[in-house]
Amino acid sequence: MSIFGMGLPEIAVILVLALLIFGPKKLPEIGRSMGKAIRGFQEASKEFENEFKREAKQLEEATKMSKSQPEKAMTTVASTDEAVDA
């Protein structure tokens, strides 16, 4: 098992040091805080990825439409941008 390139012995040493530095009462609080921060980062990452995929899809659709119908594609892109801004 490897987390961030660290094995089980390295993680155990870090946990023991954290226990000695912060004490047993503070560790659960620190763990919760770290869990919330990691969860927030994961949610933001997923949101960014979804937004990127949505924009790429819109661009791809606009490109396809512009090749087949140049005038209609421009109005579709403009209306899509207005919907995103709203």
C-alpha positions in Angstrom: 0.0 0.0 0.0 1.4 3.4 -1.0 -0.1 6.7 -0.3 1.6 9.7 -1.8 4.7 7.5 -2.3 4.8 6.6 1.4 4.6 3.1 2.8 3.0 1.8 6.0 6.1 2.3 8.2 6.4 6.0 7.1 2.7 6.6 7.7 2.9 5.0 11.2 5.9 7.2 12.2 3.9 10.3 11.1 0.9 9.2 13.1 3.0 8.6 16.2 4.6 12.0 15.8 1.3 13.7 15.4 0.0 11.9 18.5 3.0 13.1 20.5 2.8 16.7 19.2 -1.0 17.3 19.3 -2.2 14.8 21.9 -5.0 12.3 21.7 -7.8 14.9 22.2 -6.8 17.0 19.2 -6.2 14.2 16.6 -9.9 13.5 15.8 -10.5 17.2 15.3 -7.5 17.5 13.0 -8.5 14.4 11.1 -12.0 15.8 10.6 -10.6 19.1 9.3 -8.3 17.3 6.9 -11.1 15.1 5.7 -13.3 18.1 5.0 -10.5 19.9 3.2 -9.8 16.9 1.0 -13.5 16.4 0.3 -13.8 20.0 -0.7 -10.9 19.8 -3.0 -12.3 16.6 -4.6 -15.7 18.4 -5.1 -14.1 21.4 -6.6 -12.0 19.2 -8.9 -15.1 17.3 -10.1 -16.9 20.6 -10.7 -14.0 22.0 -12.7 -13.9 18.8 -14.8 -17.6 18.8 -15.5 -17.5 22.5 -16.5 -14.5 21.8 -18.8 -16.3 18.9 -20.4 -19.5 20.9 -20.9 -17.5 23.8 -22.5 -15.6 21.3 -24.8 -18.9 19.7 -25.9 -20.5 23.1 -26.7 -17.4 24.1 -28.7 -17.5 20.8 -30.5 -21.2 21.2 -31.4 -20.6 24.7 -32.5 -17.7 23.6 -34.7 -19.8 20.9 -36.3 -22.7 23.3 -36.9 -20.4 26.0 -38.4 -19.1 23.5 -41.0 -22.6 22.5 -42.0 -24.6 25.8 -41.5 -22.4 28.8 -40.9 -25.2 31.4 -40.2 -27.2 29.2 -37.9 -24.2 28.1 -35.9 -23.4 31.7 -34.9 -26.9 32.3 -33.5 -26.7 28.9 -31.6 -23.4 29.8 -30.0 -24.7 33.2 -29.0 -27.8 31.8 -27.4 -25.8 29.1 -25.6 -23.5 31.8 -24.2 -26.4 33.8 -23.0 -27.9 30.7 -21.3 -24.6 30.0 -19.5 -24.3 33.6 -18.3 -27.8 33.6 -16.8 
